[in-house]
Amino acid sequence: MRKRWTKEEAWEWQRSVQWVMGVNYVPSVTFHGAELWQPDTHDEVMVSVRRELALMRGIGINGVRMGIPFDLWYHERDKLLDRAEALYHEFAASGIGVMPVLFNDCVGFGKPADIAPKFGRGWRTYEIGHHGGAKDNPFTGEKERTGWIYWDEAEWRPVMEEFLRAVIGRFRTSSDVIAWDLWNEPGNSNRFGMSIPYLKRAFEVARSLDPVQPLTAGVWRYPDDYGVCKDADVDDIQRLALDESDIITFHQYDGFERVKRVIGKLREEGRPMMCTEWLNRVQDNLITDILPYFHDEEIGSFSWGLVAGKSQHFLPWDELWKKRDLPLNRWQHDLFDVFHTPYDRAEIELMQSYAKKRADGYQKDEE
């Protein structure tokens, strides 16, 4: 079993890959991407995916971050991974690598009455007017209830490990995969430290498979004085994520000055960095400020969203609607509307300019 990469090994990996200017990708015709993975709707969704791939190529996107659904894997196993492999190859043909996400703490609240994994069929229903497409969602500011995940059930933990082994085992040497995001937002949905033993176990199992790609889990919540007070630190589960990750990944949806303070503190980890979620125009988290900074600091990134669709990520988080002093008329996420018209053409042109700089830079290195 390999150990956590040394800092030198992490920087060696960084030097071997392109600077990533990517997006968190949910096909616009799907609800959270579910219909992409279902056998009965997959082919129809792929028609939309190919149109959206053309948009990515036109911008110069070279990375997508996407989850792999456990529920469908539970029923289909290799058939689901076959579809994933074909999808990853199609992305790779357009010069786009994939960062798969395996587990997640940004989840719905409360244990469902029936926890049996569902074999989804048909087009999913969604509710108009809510970020994420559902009235009851993780973005309401809920303070009392706790999110539930399969890892909470002792009898399901071996199945979670089996899922992890199957996915990483299939792609552990694939050049289509940029890195493994083992756990999205550990501690979210009021879980705090509940997932600490599970996160630790996920890293152990993943390392036993000896993938050639880096393993990581991103930090996402910071105390107010983080990056100001030298002793300020993230909570225990996020500290575990930092201590286990080969490369440092993080989410940052705040204004530019806060982004720079957080990054300044994370620099102390001494490892390459990637921002795996950002872009929140409602909170002045803007492409025009942050993308140039990421480029100059050699921080890869995945902004949230490509084309506005059923999951309605262009709407503010539900809890933000209460803050009437915010510019709630702005889109929160996404780059294009349903007609593939840019939300802000200047954003697209800026992204294209940085894609060109990336290409020119690699061309010079090859000369």
C-alpha positions as CSV (number, residue, x, y, z in Angstrom):
1,M,0.0,0.0,0.0
2,R,1.4,3.4,-1.0
3,K,1.7,6.1,1.6
4,R,0.6,9.7,1.3
5,W,2.7,11.4,-1.3
6,T,5.6,13.4,0.0
7,K,5.6,17.1,-0.9
8,E,8.3,16.4,-3.5
9,E,6.1,13.7,-5.1
10,A,3.1,16.1,-5.1
11,W,5.1,18.9,-6.8
12,E,6.5,16.4,-9.3
13,W,2.9,15.5,-10.3
14,Q,2.0,19.2,-10.5
15,R,4.9,19.8,-13.0
16,S,3.7,16.9,-15.1
17,V,0.1,18.1,-15.7
18,Q,-1.5,21.2,-17.3
19,W,-2.9,24.0,-15.3
20,V,-6.6,23.1,-15.0
21,M,-9.3,25.5,-15.9
22,G,-12.3,23.3,-15.3
23,V,-16.0,23.2,-14.4
24,N,-18.2,21.2,-12.1
25,Y,-20.3,19.6,-14.7
26,V,-24.0,18.6,-14.6
27,P,-25.6,18.0,-18.0
28,S,-28.3,20.7,-18.3
29,V,-31.1,18.3,-19.3
30,T,-30.6,16.2,-16.1
31,F,-31.5,16.6,-12.5
32,H,-28.2,16.4,-10.7
33,G,-26.8,14.3,-13.5
34,A,-29.0,11.3,-12.6
35,E,-30.3,10.7,-16.1
36,L,-26.8,10.7,-17.5
37,W,-26.0,7.5,-15.7
38,Q,-29.4,5.6,-16.2
39,P,-29.4,3.1,-19.0
40,D,-32.8,4.2,-20.3
41,T,-32.0,7.9,-20.6
42,H,-28.2,7.8,-21.1
43,D,-28.1,7.9,-24.9
44,E,-30.5,10.9,-25.0
45,V,-28.6,12.8,-22.4
46,M,-25.3,12.2,-24.4
47,V,-26.8,14.2,-27.3
48,S,-26.9,17.2,-24.9
49,V,-23.5,16.3,-23.4
50,R,-21.9,16.5,-26.9
51,R,-23.4,19.9,-27.5
52,E,-22.1,21.1,-24.2
53,L,-18.7,19.5,-24.9
54,A,-18.5,21.8,-27.9
55,L,-19.0,24.8,-25.5
56,M,-16.2,23.5,-23.3
57,R,-13.9,23.2,-26.3
58,G,-14.8,26.7,-27.4
59,I,-13.8,28.1,-24.0
60,G,-10.7,26.0,-23.5
61,I,-12.0,24.0,-20.5
62,N,-9.7,21.1,-19.8
63,G,-11.2,19.5,-16.7
64,V,-14.6,18.4,-15.3
65,R,-15.5,17.4,-11.8
66,M,-18.3,14.9,-11.5
67,G,-19.8,12.4,-9.1
68,I,-20.3,8.7,-9.7
69,P,-23.7,7.5,-8.4
70,F,-23.5,4.7,-5.8
71,D,-27.2,3.8,-6.2
72,L,-26.8,2.8,-9.8
73,W,-23.5,1.2,-9.3
74,Y,-25.1,-1.0,-6.6
75,H,-27.5,-2.4,-9.2
76,E,-25.3,-2.4,-12.4
77,R,-21.6,-2.6,-11.2
78,D,-19.5,-3.0,-14.4
79,K,-22.2,-1.8,-16.7
80,L,-22.2,1.6,-15.0
81,L,-18.4,1.7,-15.0
82,D,-18.4,0.9,-18.7
83,R,-20.6,3.9,-19.3
84,A,-18.3,6.0,-17.1
85,E,-15.2,4.8,-19.1
86,A,-16.8,5.6,-22.4
87,L,-17.8,9.1,-21.1
88,Y,-14.3,9.7,-19.8
89,H,-12.8,8.7,-23.1
90,E,-15.1,11.1,-24.9
91,F,-14.0,13.9,-22.6
92,A,-10.4,13.0,-23.1
93,A,-10.8,13.2,-26.9
94,S,-11.7,16.8,-26.4
95,G,-8.7,17.4,-24.1
96,I,-10.7,17.2,-20.9
97,G,-9.7,15.2,-17.9
98,V,-12.1,14.1,-15.1
99,M,-12.0,14.5,-11.3
100,P,-14.4,11.9,-10.0
101,V,-16.1,12.5,-6.6
102,L,-16.9,9.3,-4.7
103,F,-18.5,10.3,-1.4
104,N,-20.3,13.3,-0.1
105,D,-21.4,15.0,3.1
106,C,-23.4,17.8,1.4
107,V,-26.6,15.7,1.5
108,G,-30.3,15.7,2.4
109,F,-31.3,15.8,6.1
110,G,-32.6,12.8,8.0
111,K,-32.4,9.1,7.4
112,P,-34.9,8.0,4.7
113,A,-37.6,5.5,5.6
114,D,-36.4,3.2,2.8
115,I,-32.6,3.3,2.4
116,A,-32.4,0.7,-0.3
117,P,-30.4,2.0,-3.3
118,K,-32.8,3.0,-6.1
119,F,-32.4,1.9,-9.7
120,G,-33.5,5.1,-11.3
121,R,-35.6,5.1,-14.5
122,G,-37.1,7.9,-16.6
123,W,-36.8,11.6,-16.3
124,R,-36.6,13.0,-12.7
125,T,-39.0,15.5,-11.3
126,Y,-37.7,18.8,-9.9
127,E,-39.2,21.9,-8.2
128,I,-39.0,25.3,-9.8
129,G,-37.3,28.1,-7.9
130,H,-34.8,26.2,-5.8
131,H,-31.0,25.9,-6.1
132,G,-30.5,22.2,-6.6
133,G,-34.0,21.7,-7.9
134,A,-35.6,20.6,-4.6
135,K,-37.4,22.7,-1.9
136,D,-35.8,20.5,0.8
137,N,-32.1,20.8,0.1
138,P,-28.7,21.3,1.8
139,F,-28.7,25.0,1.0
140,T,-31.5,26.2,3.2
141,G,-29.4,27.1,6.2
142,E,-30.8,24.2,8.2
143,K,-29.3,24.1,11.8
144,E,-31.2,21.3,13.6
145,R,-31.3,18.2,11.4
146,T,-28.3,16.1,10.4
147,G,-27.5,14.8,7.0
148,W,-27.5,11.0,6.5
149,I,-25.1,8.9,4.4
150,Y,-24.7,5.1,3.9
151,W,-21.5,5.1,5.9
152,D,-23.7,5.7,9.0
153,E,-25.0,2.2,8.7
154,A,-22.5,-0.5,9.9
155,E,-23.9,-3.1,7.5
156,W,-23.4,-0.7,4.5
157,R,-19.8,0.2,5.2
158,P,-18.3,-2.9,3.5
159,V,-20.5,-2.0,0.5
160,M,-19.1,1.5,0.4
161,E,-15.6,0.1,0.4
162,E,-16.5,-2.3,-2.4
163,F,-17.8,0.7,-4.4
164,L,-14.6,2.6,-3.8
165,R,-12.4,-0.4,-4.8
166,A,-14.5,-1.0,-7.9
167,V,-14.3,2.6,-9.2
168,I,-10.7,3.4,-8.4
169,G,-9.7,-0.1,-9.4
170,R,-11.1,0.4,-12.8
171,F,-9.4,3.8,-13.4
172,R,-6.3,3.7,-11.1
173,T,-3.9,4.0,-14.1
174,S,-6.2,5.9,-16.5
175,S,-4.8,9.1,-18.0
176,D,-8.4,10.3,-18.3
177,V,-8.6,10.9,-14.6
178,I,-6.9,14.0,-13.2
179,A,-7.2,13.2,-9.5
180,W,-9.6,11.4,-7.0
181,D,-11.9,13.6,-4.9
182,L,-12.7,11.0,-2.2
183,W,-15.1,13.1,-0.2
184,N,-17.1,16.2,-1.0
185,E,-17.3,18.8,1.8
186,P,-16.6,16.5,4.8
187,G,-18.6,17.6,7.8
188,N,-21.3,19.5,5.9
189,S,-25.1,19.1,6.5
190,N,-24.5,19.5,10.2
191,R,-22.5,16.3,10.3
192,F,-19.3,18.0,11.6
193,G,-17.1,15.1,12.9
194,M,-19.4,12.2,12.2
195,S,-17.6,11.2,9.1
196,I,-14.1,11.3,10.5
197,P,-13.6,7.5,10.8
198,Y,-15.2,7.0,7.4
199,L,-13.0,9.6,5.7
200,K,-9.9,8.0,7.3
201,R,-11.0,4.6,6.0
202,A,-11.7,5.9,2.5
203,F,-8.1,7.2,2.3
204,E,-6.8,3.9,3.6
205,V,-8.7,1.8,1.1
206,A,-7.9,4.1,-1.8
207,R,-4.2,4.0,-1.0
208,S,-4.2,0.2,-0.9
209,L,-5.2,0.3,-4.6
210,D,-2.0,2.3,-5.5
211,P,-3.6,4.8,-8.0
212,V,-1.2,6.8,-10.1
213,Q,-3.4,9.9,-9.6
214,P,-3.4,12.0,-6.4
215,L,-6.0,11.4,-3.7
216,T,-7.7,14.4,-2.0
217,A,-10.6,15.6,0.0
218,G,-11.4,19.3,0.0
219,V,-11.8,21.8,2.8
220,W,-14.7,24.2,2.5
221,R,-15.5,25.9,5.8
222,Y,-13.1,28.2,7.6
223,P,-13.3,30.2,10.9
224,D,-13.6,34.0,10.5
225,D,-10.0,34.6,11.4
226,Y,-8.6,32.0,9.1
227,G,-5.7,33.5,7.2
228,V,-5.6,36.4,9.7
229,C,-4.7,34.8,13.0
230,K,-1.7,32.4,12.6
231,D,-3.3,29.9,15.0
232,A,-6.7,29.7,13.3
233,D,-7.4,26.3,11.8
234,V,-10.3,24.4,10.2
235,D,-12.3,21.9,12.3
236,D,-11.1,18.4,13.0
237,I,-12.6,16.6,10.0
238,Q,-11.2,19.1,7.5
239,R,-7.8,19.0,9.2
240,L,-7.9,15.3,8.7
241,A,-8.7,15.9,5.0
242,L,-5.7,18.3,4.7
243,D,-3.4,15.9,6.5
244,E,-4.4,12.9,4.3
245,S,-4.5,14.6,0.9
246,D,-1.7,14.3,-1.6
247,I,-2.7,17.7,-3.1
248,I,-4.6,20.4,-1.3
249,T,-8.1,21.0,-2.6
250,F,-10.6,23.5,-1.3
251,H,-13.9,25.3,-2.0
252,Q,-14.2,29.1,-1.8
253,Y,-17.3,31.0,-2.6
254,D,-16.5,34.3,-0.8
255,G,-15.3,37.6,-2.1
256,F,-11.8,38.0,-3.6
257,E,-10.0,39.3,-0.4
258,R,-11.3,36.4,1.6
259,V,-10.3,34.0,-1.2
260,K,-6.7,35.3,-1.0
261,R,-6.6,35.1,2.8
262,V,-7.7,31.4,2.7
263,I,-5.2,30.5,0.0
264,G,-2.5,32.3,1.9
265,K,-3.2,30.1,4.9
266,L,-3.5,26.9,2.9
267,R,-0.1,27.6,1.3
268,E,1.4,26.7,4.6
269,E,0.6,23.0,3.8
270,G,3.4,23.2,1.3
271,R,1.6,21.3,-1.5
272,P,0.1,22.0,-4.9
273,M,-3.4,23.4,-4.7
274,M,-6.7,23.2,-6.6
275,C,-10.0,25.0,-6.0
276,T,-12.6,22.3,-6.7
277,E,-15.6,24.7,-6.3
278,W,-15.9,28.4,-6.8
279,L,-18.0,31.1,-8.6
280,N,-20.7,32.8,-6.6
281,R,-21.5,36.1,-8.3
282,V,-24.1,36.9,-5.6
283,Q,-21.3,37.1,-3.0
284,D,-18.8,38.9,-5.4
285,N,-16.9,35.7,-6.1
286,L,-16.2,36.6,-9.7
287,I,-14.4,35.1,-12.7
288,T,-12.9,38.5,-13.5
289,D,-11.1,38.7,-10.2
290,I,-10.4,35.1,-9.3
291,L,-9.5,33.3,-12.5
292,P,-6.4,35.6,-13.2
293,Y,-5.3,35.1,-9.6
294,F,-5.6,31.3,-9.9
295,H,-3.6,31.4,-13.1
296,D,-0.8,33.6,-11.7
297,E,-0.7,31.4,-8.5
298,E,-0.7,28.1,-10.5
299,I,-3.8,27.0,-8.7
300,G,-6.0,24.7,-10.8
301,S,-9.8,25.2,-10.5
302,F,-13.3,24.0,-11.3
303,S,-15.9,26.7,-11.2
304,W,-19.4,25.6,-10.6
305,G,-21.7,24.9,-13.6
306,L,-21.7,25.2,-17.4
307,V,-25.2,25.4,-18.8
308,A,-28.3,26.5,-16.7
309,G,-30.6,23.6,-16.4
310,K,-33.0,21.5,-14.3
311,S,-30.8,21.7,-11.2
312,Q,-31.1,25.5,-11.3
313,H,-27.7,26.2,-9.9
314,F,-27.9,29.7,-11.4
315,L,-30.3,30.5,-8.6
316,P,-28.8,31.6,-5.2
317,W,-28.7,29.1,-2.4
318,D,-32.1,29.2,-0.7
319,E,-30.6,30.6,2.5
320,L,-29.3,33.7,0.6
321,W,-32.8,34.8,-0.4
322,K,-33.2,36.1,3.1
323,K,-30.3,38.5,2.7
324,R,-32.0,41.2,0.7
325,D,-28.9,43.4,0.6
326,L,-27.2,41.0,-1.7
327,P,-27.4,41.4,-5.5
328,L,-29.9,38.5,-5.9
329,N,-30.6,39.4,-9.5
330,R,-27.2,38.0,-10.5
331,W,-26.8,34.3,-11.4
332,Q,-24.9,32.5,-8.7
333,H,-23.4,29.7,-10.9
334,D,-23.3,28.6,-14.6
335,L,-21.7,30.2,-17.7
336,F,-24.4,29.8,-20.4
337,D,-28.2,29.9,-20.5
338,V,-30.4,27.2,-22.0
339,F,-29.8,28.7,-25.5
340,H,-26.1,28.4,-25.0
341,T,-25.8,32.2,-24.8
342,P,-23.1,33.4,-22.4
343,Y,-24.4,34.9,-19.2
344,D,-21.5,37.4,-19.5
345,R,-19.5,37.3,-22.7
346,A,-16.6,39.1,-21.0
347,E,-16.3,36.1,-18.6
348,I,-16.0,33.7,-21.6
349,E,-13.5,35.8,-23.4
350,L,-11.4,36.0,-20.3
351,M,-11.5,32.2,-19.9
352,Q,-10.5,31.8,-23.6
353,S,-7.6,34.2,-23.1
354,Y,-6.2,32.1,-20.2
355,A,-6.7,28.9,-22.2
356,K,-4.6,30.4,-24.9
357,K,-1.9,31.4,-22.4
358,R,-1.9,27.8,-21.2
359,A,-1.6,26.5,-24.7
360,D,1.1,29.0,-25.6
361,G,3.1,28.2,-22.5
362,Y,3.1,24.4,-23.2
363,Q,4.1,25.1,-26.8
364,K,7.1,27.1,-25.6
365,D,8.1,24.3,-23.2
366,E,8.0,21.8,-26.0
367,E,10.2,23.9,-28.2
